[in-house]
Amino acid sequence: MKAVAYRHILPITDPQSLLDVELPVPVVQGRDLLVKVEAVSVNPVDTKVRKRVDPQGADKVLGWDAAGTVVAVGADVTLFKPGDEVFYAGAIDRPGSNAEFQLVDERIVGRKPSTLDFAHAAAMPLTTITAWELLFDRLGVPRGSSARSGVVLVVGGAGGVGSMAIQLARRLTNYTVIGTASREDTRAWVKEMGAHHVVDHHGDLVAAVKAVAPQGVDVALSLTHTDQHFAALAELLKPQGKLGLIDDPATPPDIRLLKAKSQSLHWESMFTRSLFHTDDMQAQHQLLNEAADLVDAGVLRSTLRENLGTISAANVRRAHVQLESASTIGKLVLSGF
């Protein structure tokens, strides 16, 4: 099968940093599905792994977002059958989706939204799972239009996770949603995703947020540059407020700032359930199926922003360059081989 892989840690500008390769089609067994990959999305985790994990000459396939068709199932599979169209983010400790065929555990796979093509579906899994788990599993934001009200702040609202977090908070909760963005195009995108208010995180974040939420915020999602915003977020959070993180702060934040108001800090990694085979691992299957229902009902939308063409080393390199510029809006997708 065709695949895109890397063999050594190299700058993304090096033509050898990602390569078009031929690999054996994997053999399905157990609870695995063998999926014919139709489209993939590229995420910051791809660039992080490429920079930090040296395969020492072996072919390592990146990619943790895909939509495709099940072509074979393991003996223990009960949730899917060949011919089913699916979408998923996969597992960080297994070969990625930048290949014609991929093995993935059925417990972290959902049915593809019927109203989306493969490209638009591939843009959704990783960011949907991350935003969903962060809002509802880690931070405990109550769902429902009649549920408790509050204020949620999403720092980095125009990125992939921010785009989904804003939609989920606006559509599924009774919270006022504040998203941050600094450019005209990103501000417009954050508003389009559903934020009630958009503020600039490059200036005085405390003053900007308090101008629209004078009492502060109940929960905050820090999706980027946490080391720069941590003190401001601690000040903005109400007593007993909750702060959720997904990035890798260059400087460890001073968590003592959270003590006076009994605030709590929550990490989210959407690979935790698959990496440790937690008892509730199948929650991601259920989550993705519910998200698909919400898409088909017109409640949620794909955040695909740009389709860069076929799944090739040259196009995946282009996607990595864009992601490393830290200016991407929504999601970058590639389709077909």
Stockholm file with secondary structure:
# STOCKHOLM 1.0

chainA/1-337         MKAVAYRHILPITDPQSLLDVELPVPVVQGRDLLVKVEAVSVNPVDTKVRKRVDPQGADKVLGWDAAGTVVAVGADVTLFKPGDEVFYAGAIDRPGSNAEFQLVDERIVGRKPSTLDFAHAAAMPLTTITAWELLFDRLGVPRGSSARSGVVLVVGGAGGVGSMAIQLARRLTNYTVIGTASREDTRAWVKEMGAHHVVDHHGDLVAAVKAVAPQGVDVALSLTHTDQHFAALAELLKPQGKLGLIDDPATPPDIRLLKAKSQSLHWESMFTRSLFHTDDMQAQHQLLNEAADLVDAGVLRSTLRENLGTISAANVRRAHVQLESASTIGKLVLSGF
#=GR chainA/1-337 SS CEEEEESSCCCTTSTTSSEEEECCCCCCCTTEEEEEEEEEEECHHHHHHHHHCCCTTSCEECCCCEEEEEEEECTTCCSCCTTCEEEECCCTTSCCSSBSEEEEEGGGEEECCTTSCHHHHHTSHHHHHHHHIIIIIISCCCCSTTSCCEEEEEETTTSHHHHHHHHHHHHHSSEEEEEECCSHHHHHHHHHHTCSEEECTTSCHHHHHHTTCTTCEEEEEECSCHHHHHHHHHHHEEEEEEEEECSCCSSCCCGGGGTTTTCEEEECCTTHHHHHTCTTTTHHHHHHHHHHHHHHTTSSCCCEEEECCSSCHHHHHHHHHHHHTTCCCSEEEEECC
#=GC SS_cons         CEEEEESSCCCTTSTTSSEEEECCCCCCCTTEEEEEEEEEEECHHHHHHHHHCCCTTSCEECCCCEEEEEEEECTTCCSCCTTCEEEECCCTTSCCSSBSEEEEEGGGEEECCTTSCHHHHHTSHHHHHHHHIIIIIISCCCCSTTSCCEEEEEETTTSHHHHHHHHHHHHHSSEEEEEECCSHHHHHHHHHHTCSEEECTTSCHHHHHHTTCTTCEEEEEECSCHHHHHHHHHHHEEEEEEEEECSCCSSCCCGGGGTTTTCEEEECCTTHHHHHTCTTTTHHHHHHHHHHHHHHTTSSCCCEEEECCSSCHHHHHHHHHHHHTTCCCSEEEEECC
//
